[in-house]
Amino acid sequence: MSKTIALTGNERFFDESKIIVSKTDLKGRVTYCNLQFVEICGYSEKEMLGQPHNIIRHPDMPRCVFELMWDTIQADQEIFAYVVNRCKNGDHYWVNAHITPSHDATGKIIGYHSNRRVPDRDKINNAIIPLYKKLLDVEQAHTNRKEGMKASRAMLNDVFQSQGMQYDEFIARL
């Protein structure tokens, strides 16, 4: 499936009583998606299963935030993050994601589970969008993608340190 879907600029919304759920394997390939996920992203369950979760990655989402999420969950910790996703038709939607590792009976991480809820619009508009724009500007100022992500991650860490907190505290206090 193509990642070159033209963006429409149209935002989709879902009801506050709904929760978007997906599960992935260790490599981020979708192993489960609920009806709410299918309805908002526009891909069928059949189209989603086995695909990398980043099939819905929106280009306005800073890569350093995904790196932070992966680092956190691979370290067997949960994370909350605001994410903008791209739909199959190029629309987008915002979520407040809670991502946790899934374990087998011995405690070994076997995949990841994500519940996404409707985000607080004031937090998205007043804090997250401006922050993500700055992070993207830093990422895109580098011709080397890895260097850009490294620079934006350093900027993100500086934001937390300047406020004397870690990422999870930063998100919780927004």
N, C-alpha and C positions, 0 to 999 in steps of 0.2 A: 504494500500500500504506500502511496506517495506521501512524502512529508512536505511536498511543494504545493500544498493546497493554498490557493489565494485567500487572503483574509478578507472578510466582509465588513468588519467593523461593528457588526451586530452582536450585542451581548444577549445571552440567554440567561434565564433565571429559573430557579426551582423553588418549590414550596419549603418553607422553614421546617415543616414537619417531616420532610423527606431526608434520607441519608443516602449518599452515594457510597457504594461499597465495592471494593475490588481486592483481589488477592493476586500475588505474583509469586513466581519461583525465585530462586536466589539471583538469577540474572535479570529479573524485572519483567519477565514474560507473563502476561495475564493468564491466570489459571481459573479465575472466577470473576464475574461482574454481575451486579444485580440489575434489576429492571430500570431503576432510576438512573444508573450509569449509562445504560444503553439508550434510554430516552433522551438524555441531555446531550450526549456526545454524538449521536446520530449513526454510530456504527452498530451493527447487529452483534449479538453475542457471538455468533459464529465468526464474524470478522475480527472480533477482539481477542478471542481465546487463542493463545499461543503467540500473540503479537507482543512486541516490546511495549511496555506501558507508555513509553515516550512517543508512541504514535499520536498521542493527543498533546504533545508538548507545543506550547505556544511560543513563537519566537521572541515575545516580549518578556519571557520568563528568564531571569538571569541564570546562567549555567552554574554560578557559584552557589546558588541556593540549593540546586539539585545535588551538587557535590557535598554540601553540608548535610543534606538529608541522608544521602547514601552513607557518608561517614558515620552519622549518628546511628542509623538502624543496623549497620554492619557491626557496630560496637555493642549491639544488643541493648540499645536504648530506644525509647519512643521519642517522637518529635511531632510538634505542631507547626504547621507552616501555611502561609497564604500562598495559593497557587492559581495562576490563570492558565486555563486549558483551552485547546483549540478543538472545535467540533469537526466532524467529517466534511461539512459544507463550508468551513472557514469562519463560522461564528465562533464566539468564545464565551467562557463562563468562569467566574471566580469561585473558589472554595476555600474553606478553612479545613485543612487536612490534618488528620491525626493518623500517623503511620507507626506501626509497631511490628517488631519481628514476630514470626510464628515459629513455634518450637515443636519438636517431636517429643515422645515420651521420655527421652534421655536428656532433654534440655537443649539439644542441638538446633540451631536456627535452620529452618527448612524453607522459609519464604517470608513474605511480608504481607501485612493486612492494612488496608487504609479505609477509614471512614471519613467522608467529607460532608461538611455541613455548610449551610448558607453563612457566608462571612458577614461581619459588621461593615456596612458600606462606608461609614465614616472612617473606620480604620483603613479600609482599602484606599479610599480617595485621598485621605489626608496624610497617611504614613507609608503605606505599602507601595502605591504607584510611584510616588516621588523617589522613594528609596530604590525600587527596582529600576527606575529610569537612570539613576546615577550609576548603579551597578552595571547596567547594560552599556552605558556610555564608556565606562572604564574598560569593560570587556572588548568593545568594538574599537577602542582606540589602539589596540594591539593587532598587528598583522598575524601574529602567532596566537592561535586560539587558547593553547595551554597557558601562555604568558598572560593573556587577557583574563582568563579565569583566575589565575593566581593573584593578579593585581586586584580584581574585584573581590576576591575572598579576603584579601588583606584589608581592603576598605571596609568590608562587612564586619570583620573582627574589630577594626578600629572603632566602628560605631558602637559596638557592644562595650568595648573597654572604656571608651570615653564616658559611658553612662554607668560604668562600674557593675556590669552585669553580663551574664552569659546569654546566648541566643534564646533559650526557653524563657528566661525572665523578661527579656526584651519583648517577645511576642505576647506574653501574659500581661504585660503592663501597658500595651498599646491602648 
